[in-house]
Amino acid sequence: MPGPLPDPNARRRNKRKPGTPLPLDGPVGPTPKCPYELGRPGKKWWKWAWKLPQAAAWDDGSIYFIARRAQLEDDQAALDFDDYTELTDLLAGADDEAVHRVEWALSTLKRAAGGKRAIEKEMREMDNKLGLNPKALADLRWTLEVPGEDEPKSRKANAGGSVTRLRAVDAA
C-alpha cells in the first residue's frame, strides 16, 4: 500500500507529485459498447459506472475487466430471485411469524449455497481496482477536481509566499 496522500501544502524539496485529478463530471464522450451480453442489472450498472469521474482514468484495455464487473451484477441478480409460491401453499395454515422465519432461513441457505458471498467478494475486489470507493481512490492517488478550478484553494490563499502565523497575544 503506497500510504497516505501527500499534503498539498507541504514545504519540502522532495515533495511527491499530487494524485491524478479526475473530472467531477466524468469522462467526455459516449458510453462505450459492452463487449459482453448483459442483462438488465448489468446494463444499468454499466451505464452508471461510465458516468463516474473514475471512468475518465480507465483505459481501453480495462473495458473487459469493467464488463466482467457488470456481469457480476447479473450473476447477483440471478441469485436474488424469490419464488416462494410453493412455500406459501405448503405453510397455508401457519401464522405470519412462522412463514417469515421459514422464508428468512431459506433465503439465508440460498445465499450460502448459491455462492452469493463469493460473488460479493469478487465485486468488492474489482471495485477496489476500479477506484469505486474512497479507500481505493486514495490508494490509486486519484483526486476529484472541481471544474474551473486549476489549483486547490489552500495554495491560492498562500500564493504570495508569506507565512501566516497565529499569535496568542495581541501585538498592540
Phi, psi and omega in degrees: 000133187287347179099187184288159177294147180290149176287122182294344181259010182294140178251091180207151182286326182263039182298133178290152178290145179292168180291175179282120179283136178248136179293133183297333181278355181089185183288155178267138178114176183284159176290131180294157178282136180286134181285348181247160175282128182239151173274187182300312179297322179294318178296320179297316179294319180302312180296319180296314185296323183281359174262353182284155175300327181298333182297336178292336181267348180285135180265173182297331181289341182266006184296325179288326176295316179293322178295322177296322177297321177294323177297328178296329175297320176295318179299318180294319179295326179294329179279345184270005182298147179236106178238084182253023181296318179289330180294318180293326175293320181294323182256036186301325183267358184277157178283168185298324181295318180294318178298317180297318180295321179291318178298318179297315180297317179294319179293324177294316177296321180296319178296317182291318183281332185276355178082020181298322180298320179294321179295316179296323178296315179296323178297315180298317180297319179291322177299323178295319180289333180268357178074035186266011173220163185302320180295319179295322176301316181292319180296323179277354182059044175259136177236149179268128181253144177276133181301135178087358180249114185279322181225158182299153181300324182297326177287322180297321182294328184250029184292334182287346179091352180282148181260125178265125179239144176279144178244139180278338183235143177297142179286341183282000000 
